[in-house]
Amino acid sequence: MENASVDRPSHQKNRDIGAPGRHKGPQQKSLNCTGPLDAAPNRFLPDDSASESLGSELAKLTPPGGTWLLRGELGAGKTTWTRGFVAGMGGDPDQVASPTYAVLHRYGTPRGRVFHLDLYRLGEAGGWSLGLEDTVTDADFLVVEWAGNSGPWPTDWVAELTLEPKGEGRTARWTVPR
């Protein structure tokens, strides 16, 4: 996995929030926890309901300031997983829509705001062009589709989820920070 290097304007260079390069893939490990996720840093998801259930489970393990970088082809189920994530945060999953054209959606939940981004059209450094470092706090949560490894993430807690088609369903693999 290659890390993108992003130059920020000088007025942003001393900001602690999400400084470029703070997240590096090798600093992550596979999820190892107790409870229903014991057996898996990966799981077969036979349908959308299973994808939403995984999103809900992983939301409950995500600390304030946590960021999920979602990987997968078009139609892989990234927004479906996000519906479950928002539901797991206590929010309304029916409000979740693909941010492909809007680039950014915000959802209020009892645990905090969830920012759902799609950087497909903006490229790997696209998060910096949105001014997120001035908007997102370390109490917010981010779900980022088509992200590079570097961005204005609110904390060092940056996890990755990869969704890949498999037969009639999909497989999910994830890593979380140490």
PyMOL commands that set and color helices and strands:
alter all, ss='L'
color gray80, all
select helices_A, chain A and resi 10-12+25-27+48-61+78-88+93-95+126-129+132-134
alter helices_A, ss='H'
color red, helices_A
select strands_A, chain A and resi 28-30+42-45+67-71+104-109+112-118+141-145+158-166+169-177
alter strands_A, ss='S'
color yellow, strands_A
deselect
rebuild
show_as cartoon
